Amino acid sequence: MVGYQAILQENSIQQNMSRKGNYLDNNAMENFFGRLKTECYYDKRFETFKQLKKQLMSIFIITTMTAFRGN
């Protein structure tokens, strides 16, 4: 994973990892990226960036509203 770490560092991105045995540390982001992969990655093709952006905004809104409701 040296290549992955280098890309993160080049783009000033800090990787966040949960403490060993505590999956709840990063629960909100795990849920968001899980939904993102399901809705935008698996078996999906977008013809335009605009289509992808629309789908991303939809997922963001749904995830945010769910989080505020406490679900």
N, CA, C and O of each residue as an XYZ file, in Angstrom:
284
protein
N       0.816     -1.205      0.000
C       0.000      0.000      0.000
C       0.851      1.257      0.000
O       0.357      2.337      0.322
N       2.089      1.135     -0.347
C       2.969      2.303     -0.371
C       2.433      3.352     -1.333
O       2.475      4.543     -1.021
N       1.930      2.942     -2.494
C       1.389      3.880     -3.469
C       0.202      4.651     -2.920
O       0.098      5.861     -3.121
N      -0.686      3.962     -2.234
C      -1.867      4.582     -1.642
C      -1.471      5.624     -0.608
O      -1.993      6.738     -0.611
N      -0.559      5.267      0.267
C      -0.094      6.198      1.299
C       0.568      7.422      0.680
O       0.395      8.537      1.173
N       1.321      7.223     -0.393
C       1.985      8.345     -1.072
C       0.960      9.305     -1.664
O       1.128     10.522     -1.578
N      -0.098      8.768     -2.264
C      -1.150      9.619     -2.831
C      -1.823     10.431     -1.733
O      -2.086     11.620     -1.909
N      -2.100      9.795     -0.609
C      -2.698     10.523      0.510
C      -1.799     11.670      0.954
O      -2.258     12.797      1.135
N      -0.532     11.374      1.124
C       0.416     12.384      1.590
C       0.564     13.521      0.576
O       0.609     14.687      0.968
N       0.639     13.207     -0.700
C       0.771     14.229     -1.743
C      -0.416     15.182     -1.769
O      -0.278     16.345     -2.148
N      -1.578     14.687     -1.366
C      -2.795     15.491     -1.398
C      -3.209     15.997     -0.020
O      -4.339     16.448      0.169
N      -2.293     15.920      0.936
C      -2.528     16.398      2.310
C      -3.778     15.778      2.927
O      -4.560     16.457      3.592
N      -3.955     14.475      2.697
C      -5.094     13.748      3.252
C      -4.597     12.892      4.406
O      -3.619     12.156      4.276
N      -5.284     12.998      5.531
C      -4.913     12.211      6.699
C      -5.846     11.009      6.799
O      -7.065     11.168      6.857
N      -5.282      9.828      6.819
C      -6.071      8.611      6.940
C      -6.534      8.460      8.377
O      -5.766      8.677      9.314
N      -7.791      8.087      8.543
C      -8.366      7.914      9.867
C      -8.666      6.438     10.064
O      -9.395      5.833      9.278
N      -8.111      5.873     11.098
C      -8.339      4.458     11.370
C      -8.869      4.297     12.788
O      -8.439      4.991     13.709
N      -9.805      3.377     12.946
C     -10.374      3.103     14.253
C      -9.355      2.424     15.154
O      -8.411      1.781     14.695
N      -9.577      2.590     16.442
C      -8.759      1.849     17.400
C      -9.051      0.361     17.241
O     -10.154     -0.023     16.851
N      -8.096     -0.443     17.534
C      -8.249     -1.887     17.389
C      -9.451     -2.373     18.202
O      -9.560     -2.114     19.401
N     -10.339     -3.075     17.522
C     -11.488     -3.660     18.194
C     -12.635     -2.707     18.456
O     -13.609     -3.091     19.104
N     -12.551     -1.449     17.963
C     -13.626     -0.495     18.210
C     -14.141      0.058     16.886
O     -13.702      1.115     16.433
N     -15.062     -0.655     16.278
C     -15.590     -0.252     14.980
C     -16.479      0.992     15.061
O     -16.778      1.591     14.028
N     -16.902      1.389     16.248
C     -17.787      2.546     16.391
C     -17.056      3.878     16.313
O     -17.698      4.923     16.210
N     -15.724      3.864     16.359
C     -14.960      5.111     16.305
C     -15.314      5.956     15.093
O     -15.390      7.181     15.187
N     -15.525      5.323     13.983
C     -15.713      6.043     12.734
C     -17.013      5.608     12.054
O     -17.080      5.498     10.829
N     -18.020      5.370     12.849
C     -19.271      4.808     12.360
C     -19.940      5.668     11.292
O     -20.425      5.131     10.296
N     -19.979      6.970     11.470
C     -20.652      7.851     10.506
C     -20.006      7.760      9.131
O     -20.704      7.659      8.122
N     -18.691      7.794      9.086
C     -18.003      7.735      7.793
C     -18.101      6.345      7.179
O     -18.210      6.214      5.960
N     -18.062      5.314      8.006
C     -18.224      3.952      7.492
C     -19.586      3.807      6.817
O     -19.690      3.226      5.738
N     -20.623      4.336      7.454
C     -21.960      4.273      6.868
C     -22.031      5.054      5.564
O     -22.590      4.576      4.576
N     -21.464      6.254      5.562
C     -21.504      7.094      4.369
C     -20.797      6.420      3.197
O     -21.359      6.323      2.105
N     -19.579      5.960      3.416
C     -18.831      5.362      2.313
C     -19.400      4.007      1.894
O     -19.282      3.618      0.732
N     -20.011      3.292      2.825
C     -20.699      2.057      2.458
C     -21.852      2.337      1.508
O     -22.014      1.662      0.491
N     -22.651      3.342      1.854
C     -23.761      3.728      0.978
C     -23.241      4.263     -0.351
O     -23.806      3.975     -1.406
N     -22.164      5.043     -0.297
C     -21.576      5.606     -1.509
C     -21.162      4.498     -2.479
O     -21.449      4.573     -3.673
N     -20.495      3.481     -1.965
C     -20.069      2.371     -2.822
C     -21.265      1.622     -3.400
O     -21.266      1.254     -4.575
N     -22.271      1.400     -2.580
C     -23.448      0.682     -3.049
C     -24.199      1.464     -4.117
O     -24.606      0.901     -5.133
N     -24.383      2.763     -3.888
C     -25.200      3.578     -4.785
C     -24.453      4.085     -6.017
O     -25.068      4.315     -7.058
N     -23.153      4.260     -5.913
C     -22.413      4.915     -7.004
C     -21.336      4.061     -7.652
O     -20.788      4.450     -8.684
N     -21.027      2.941     -7.091
C     -19.887      2.199     -7.617
C     -20.292      0.861     -8.214
O     -20.020      0.595     -9.385
N     -20.933      0.028     -7.426
C     -21.254     -1.319     -7.879
C     -22.273     -1.276     -9.015
O     -23.374     -0.750     -8.850
N     -21.907     -1.824    -10.152
C     -22.785     -1.931    -11.328
C     -23.323     -0.595    -11.821
O     -24.411     -0.550    -12.395
N     -22.592      0.484    -11.613
C     -23.053      1.807    -12.046
C     -22.090      2.393    -13.068
O     -20.875      2.212    -12.989
N     -22.674      3.098    -14.026
C     -21.893      3.861    -15.000
C     -22.575      5.210    -15.168
O     -23.789      5.275    -15.364
N     -21.816      6.264    -15.093
C     -22.358      7.600    -15.278
C     -21.836      8.158    -16.591
O     -20.640      8.101    -16.875
N     -22.743      8.692    -17.381
C     -22.370      9.252    -18.677
C     -21.670     10.600    -18.524
O     -20.787     10.945    -19.309
N     -22.073     11.350    -17.512
C     -21.507     12.687    -17.317
C     -21.140     12.889    -15.860
O     -21.623     12.186    -14.973
N     -20.280     13.859    -15.636
C     -19.926     14.230    -14.271
C     -21.151     14.784    -13.548
O     -21.300     14.592    -12.341
N     -22.015     15.461    -14.272
C     -23.229     16.032    -13.687
C     -24.113     14.936    -13.086
O     -24.683     15.126    -12.011
N     -24.232     13.800    -13.761
C     -25.010     12.675    -13.241
C     -24.397     12.135    -11.950
O     -25.106     11.864    -10.981
N     -23.080     11.984    -11.949
C     -22.388     11.510    -10.748
C     -22.581     12.490     -9.600
O     -22.868     12.084     -8.474
N     -22.425     13.767     -9.880
C     -22.576     14.800     -8.848
C     -23.986     14.782     -8.260
O     -24.156     14.912     -7.048
N     -24.989     14.622     -9.108
C     -26.377     14.557     -8.641
C     -26.575     13.367     -7.706
O     -27.224     13.493     -6.667
N     -26.019     12.216     -8.072
C     -26.139     11.024     -7.234
C     -25.409     11.214     -5.907
O     -25.917     10.819     -4.858
N     -24.220     11.815     -5.949
C     -23.461     12.065     -4.721
C     -24.219     12.988     -3.781
O     -24.267     12.744     -2.575
N     -24.810     14.045     -4.321
C     -25.574     14.973     -3.485
C     -26.781     14.280     -2.867
O     -27.110     14.528     -1.707
N     -27.431     13.430     -3.616
C     -28.568     12.684     -3.102
C     -28.152     11.801     -1.926
O     -28.824     11.768     -0.895
N     -27.051     11.094     -2.087
C     -26.549     10.232     -1.014
C     -26.157     11.058      0.199
O     -26.445     10.674      1.333
N     -25.504     12.183     -0.029
C     -25.091     13.052      1.076
C     -26.310     13.540      1.854
O     -26.307     13.521      3.085
N     -27.338     13.969      1.157
C     -28.545     14.474      1.819
C     -29.230     13.367      2.611
O     -29.616     13.579      3.761
N     -29.386     12.197      2.016
C     -30.028     11.078      2.709
C     -29.237     10.691      3.951
O     -29.814     10.490      5.020
N     -27.928     10.587      3.814
C     -27.078     10.200      4.944
C     -27.133     11.244      6.046
O     -27.213     10.897      7.225
N     -27.092     12.510      5.680
C     -27.127     13.592      6.663
C     -28.461     13.616      7.395
O     -28.491     13.740      8.619
N     -29.549     13.501      6.672
C     -30.867     13.521      7.301
C     -31.056     12.323      8.221
O     -31.651     12.454      9.290
N     -30.563     11.173      7.824
C     -30.649      9.983      8.669
C     -29.856     10.187      9.954
O     -30.307      9.794     11.031
N     -28.687     10.794      9.849
C     -27.847     11.035     11.026
C     -28.525     11.995     11.993
O     -28.455     11.797     13.206
N     -29.179     13.030     11.480
C     -29.842     14.001     12.345
C     -31.061     13.415     13.044
O     -31.424     13.853     14.136
N     -31.691     12.430     12.422
C     -32.838     11.779     13.054
C     -32.398     10.809     14.135
O     -33.203     10.386     14.964
N     -31.130     10.459     14.126
C     -30.617      9.539     15.129
C     -30.757      8.082     14.754
O     -30.679      7.214     15.623
N     -30.961      7.793     13.484
C     -31.089      6.398     13.027
C     -29.758      5.857     12.610
O     -29.663      4.701     12.197
